[in-house]
Amino acid sequence: SHTQNAPGQQYTNLIANDWNRTSNSNKARRQNESSDNTEITIVLSNENSATEYKMSIKMDTTLKSLFNGYADTCGVSLRSLRFAYNKSTLFLSSVGQKTPLDMGMKHMDTIIVSNNTTSTPKSKEDAAPPPKAQQRKKAPKSRKAGKGKQGKKA
């Protein structure tokens, strides 16, 4: 019975060797990518104010760090900004943990920045919430109109 399994065992060994060779090369590639300390400059171009900031970051730095640095430099909330690279919107939820290396960015690539608001607040007093946020706060008043049988207070 051992000789009957020999061709099957050879096939299994072939697959195992191929698997190990592939996973080792992927592991080596991931190690090379994750330890890339090369520094590049990314241009952040604000289409609202026609200003450009050049920020140097390492290839293994997350984009969230880059975006936070830009927002701090401009004195605005990160939430008030939108970023786009190669005509695609960069959502913090999906690319925040990605690096320039992950995104295929190169030295002097440009990220387009746009503001949700037309002016850039410089102080906290100027940064009042937009009217929509104030309207949302008024929403609980609509519950008073239908007191009826619901009547429980929180």
Buried (B, 14 or more C-beta within 10 A) or exposed (E): EEEEEEEEEEEEEEEEEEEEEEEEEEEEEEEEEEEBEEEBEBBBBBEBEEEEBEBEBBBBBBBBBBBBBBBEEBEBEBEBBBBBBEEEEBEBEEBBEBBBBBBEBEEEBBBBBBBEBEEBBEEEEEBEEEEEEEEEEEEEEEEEEEEEEEEEEE
